[in-house]
Amino acid sequence: MTPNLILLEVRLRKELVNLEKLVEELKTITKMRELKVNSIRIRACASILHDFYSGIEKMFINIARETDRTVPRGEGWYRELLEQMTLDIPVKRPAVIGSELATQLQQYLSFRHRFRNLYGYELEWGKMDELIKNMDSTLKRLKDSMESFLEVLSQIVE
């Protein structure tokens, strides 16, 4: 494997560990039913959901930079980046994620956008609940996709 791809793999694996920590942190907070001030619980969970997608996006940016040699720019770049990860780019790399996982991740991306554009007191538990419940399984699917991607990438390089 070339030095750039080794570095890419190390960065991706590090980010997966960070995402696992977020899932565990979220599990701890959601168990805190006795928390008197519900708005604090909502804000904490919202922040973790924000970080979750931001970490995934970091991984996608690294892949786009190192293998595709192009990271989308301009308005809507974050949607283009997600779509770029579903593309099988001949000679460069296979698709990083499937369209089903991309659809699931789009929900986290949309939430992150809301999180960044609302005041914390405007956040609603109902809009976060499904994302919270699915975060662990989403991460498992992402990890499986990343492992497959890294395996194929290492074969291409060799």
C-alpha positions in Angstrom: 0.0 0.0 0.0 1.4 3.5 -0.8 2.2 5.9 2.0 -0.9 8.1 1.2 -3.2 5.1 1.3 -1.7 3.9 4.6 -2.3 7.3 6.0 -5.9 7.3 4.7 -6.5 3.9 6.3 -5.1 5.1 9.7 -7.3 8.2 9.5 -10.4 6.2 8.6 -9.8 3.7 11.4 -9.2 6.5 13.9 -12.5 8.2 12.9 -14.4 4.9 13.3 -13.1 4.7 16.9 -14.2 8.3 17.5 -17.7 7.4 16.1 -17.9 4.4 18.4 -17.2 6.7 21.4 -20.1 9.0 20.3 -22.4 6.0 20.1 -21.5 5.0 23.7 -21.8 8.6 24.9 -25.3 8.8 23.4 -26.3 5.6 25.0 -25.3 7.0 28.4 -27.2 10.3 27.9 -30.4 8.6 26.7 -30.4 6.4 29.8 -30.4 9.6 31.9 -34.2 9.7 32.2 -34.0 11.2 35.6 -32.3 14.3 34.2 -34.5 17.1 35.5 -34.0 19.5 32.7 -35.0 17.8 29.5 -33.7 20.6 27.3 -30.1 19.8 28.5 -30.7 16.2 27.5 -32.0 17.2 24.1 -29.1 19.6 23.5 -26.6 17.0 24.5 -28.0 14.3 22.2 -28.3 16.8 19.4 -24.7 17.7 19.8 -23.7 14.1 19.6 -25.8 13.5 16.5 -24.1 16.6 14.9 -20.7 15.2 15.8 -21.6 11.8 14.4 -22.3 13.0 10.9 -19.4 15.5 11.1 -17.0 12.5 11.8 -18.4 10.6 8.9 -18.0 13.6 6.7 -14.3 13.8 7.7 -13.8 10.3 6.6 -15.5 11.0 3.2 -13.4 14.2 2.7 -10.2 12.1 3.3 -11.3 9.5 0.8 -12.2 12.2 -1.8 -8.9 14.0 -1.3 -6.6 10.9 -1.3 -8.3 8.6 -3.8 -10.6 10.7 -6.0 -8.2 13.8 -5.9 -11.3 16.0 -5.8 -13.5 17.3 -3.0 -16.7 19.0 -4.0 -16.9 22.8 -3.4 -19.5 25.4 -3.4 -23.1 25.4 -2.4 -24.4 21.9 -1.6 -20.9 20.4 -1.5 -21.8 18.2 1.5 -24.7 16.5 -0.5 -22.4 16.1 -3.5 -19.7 14.5 -1.2 -22.2 12.0 0.1 -23.3 11.1 -3.4 -19.7 10.9 -4.5 -19.1 8.1 -1.9 -21.8 6.0 -3.6 -20.0 6.1 -7.0 -17.8 3.3 -8.3 -14.9 5.2 -9.9 -13.1 2.9 -12.4 -9.4 2.5 -11.9 -9.5 4.7 -8.7 -11.8 3.0 -6.2 -15.1 1.1 -5.6 -18.1 2.8 -4.1 -17.4 3.5 -0.5 -21.1 3.1 0.6 -24.2 1.7 -1.0 -27.3 3.8 -1.8 -29.3 2.4 1.1 -26.6 3.6 3.6 -26.3 6.9 1.8 -30.1 7.4 2.3 -29.7 6.6 6.0 -26.8 9.0 6.3 -28.7 11.7 4.5 -31.0 11.8 7.5 -28.1 12.6 9.8 -26.8 15.2 7.3 -30.2 16.9 7.3 -30.3 16.9 11.1 -26.9 18.4 11.3 -28.1 21.2 9.0 -31.1 21.8 11.3 -28.8 21.7 14.4 -26.5 24.4 12.9 -29.4 26.6 11.9 -31.7 26.4 14.9 -31.4 27.6 18.5 -31.0 24.8 20.9 -34.4 25.4 22.5 -36.0 24.9 19.1 -34.8 21.3 18.8 -37.4 18.6 19.1 -36.9 15.2 20.6 -39.3 13.7 18.0 -37.1 14.7 15.2 -34.1 13.1 16.9 -35.5 10.0 18.3 -35.2 7.8 15.2 -31.7 9.0 14.5 -30.7 8.2 18.1 -32.3 4.7 17.9 -30.5 4.0 14.6 -27.1 5.4 15.3 -25.6 2.2 16.5 -26.8 0.2 13.6 -25.8 3.0 11.2 -22.3 2.9 12.5 -22.2 -0.9 12.1 -23.2 -0.6 8.5 -20.7 2.2 8.0 -17.9 0.1 9.6 -18.8 -2.9 7.3 -18.7 -0.6 4.3 -15.3 0.9 5.3 -13.8 -2.5 5.9 -14.9 -3.7 2.5 -13.7 -0.5 0.9 -10.3 -0.7 2.6 -9.9 -4.4 1.6 -10.6 -3.6 -2.1 -8.4 -0.5 -2.0 -5.5 -2.5 -0.6 -6.0 -5.1 -3.4 -6.0 -2.3 -6.0 -2.8 -0.8 -4.7 -1.0 -4.2 -4.6 
